[in-house]
Amino acid sequence: MAYYLKIYLVSLIGFLAVDFVWLAFVARGFYRKHLGFLLADQPNWAAAACFYLLFVAGMVVFVVAPSLQAASLKKALLLGAFFGLVTYATYDLTNHATVKNWPWIVTAVDLCWGTLLAAIVCGIGYMAGRWLAPS
């Protein structure tokens, strides 16, 4: 259990770091431009924390652990990409279906970002798991 907790923590740090760069520097203006009419003045940090904690747990359970058992970085990257696509599609396509004037460009960019982000983080988690593996 301690082994997977360490993998989880490394994956969480990786996720937070990569997503911070995306949200704070790369895509900040993009989201303001396309979703400014919906954005709160301040994020709901408790909801954000719940998302990050749950999302990373999902990646470790559904992608990283099976990939470590298969000893396959390729599996971690491909399943991670698919996990990111499915999870980000759940959010964005639901919004697209239910939120008036939800921009298609946001859906497209988010699907690409979620796919790439999850693949990167699952790769980080996999490599951490290999490095931390009990001898």
N, C-alpha and C positions, 0 to 999 in steps of 0.2 A: 504494500500500500504506500509506503514512504517513497518508493521508486516512482510510482505514478504521480504522487503529489509533487515531486521535484520536476517531473516532466510538465505537469500542469503549470507550475509556477514559471518555468522557463518559457513555455508557450504563451502564458498570459503576458509576461514582460515583452516578448516579441510582438504579440498582437498589439499591445498598447503603444509600443514604439512606432511600429509601421503605420498603424492607423492614425496616430497623432501627426506624423509627417503629412499624411494624406489630407486629414481634416484641417490642420492648422496652416499648411503652406501650399499644397498642390491644388486642392479643390475648394478651398474656402470661398473664393469669389464665384465659383461655378454654382455652388449651392445657394449663395445669397442671390445671385442673378435669377435662378430658376425657381427657387422655393422661398424667397424672401418674404412673400406674403403669408407663409405658414410658419416661419421660424420664430421661436420664442426669443426674448431678449437674453435669457440665460438658459442653458441646458438644465434638464432635470437630472442632476448628478446621480440620484439614487436609482432612477430607471436606467441610466447609462451603465452604472456599475453592475446592475442585475444582468443587463444584456451581455456585457463583456465576460462576466463570470460564467454565465450559462453557455454562451457561444464557445468559449474556450473549452469548457467541460465537454461539450458535444464533439468538438474536434478531437480531443484526446480519446474519448470513449469510442467514437465511430470511425476514426481515421488513424490516429497515431498508434494506438494499442494494436489494432489488427495489422498495421504495416510493420510494426516492430516484430510481431509474431511471425510474419512472413519474411522478415529481414529484407524489406524492399523499400528503398527510398522512392523508386518510381511509383509504387502503389500509394505511398503517402502523398506524393505530389498530385497524382491523378485523382485519387479519392478526395483529397483536400480541395482541389479545384471544383469537383462535382458538388461536394458539401457546400462550398461557398456559393456556387451558382444556385443550388436549390434553396438555400436559406435566404439569400438576398432576393431571389425571385419571389419567394413567399411574401416578403415585405413589399417589394416594389410593385409586383403585379396586383397584389391586393389593394395597394394605394391607387394604382392606375385604374382599377375597377371601381373603386368607391369614392375617391377624392376628386371633386370637380376640378378640372383644369390641371390634373397631375401631368407634368411634362414627360413625353416619351424619351427625351434626351436624358433625363434623370434616371429613368428606368434602365436605359441602355448602358449608361456610364456606371451605375451602381452594380449591374449584373457583371460587367467586366471587372470592376474593382473587387467585388466580393469573391469572384472566382480567383483572381490573382492573390488577394490578401490571404484567403484560406489556404491556398496552395503553399504560399511562402511560410505561413505560420505552422502548417502541418509538417513542412520540410524541417523547420527549426525544431519542432517537437520531436520529430523522428531522430534527427541528429543528436539532440540532447539525450534522448533515450538510449541511443547507441553508446554515447560517451559515458552516461551514468550507469550503464548496465552492470549489475553485480558480477563480479568475477567468478 
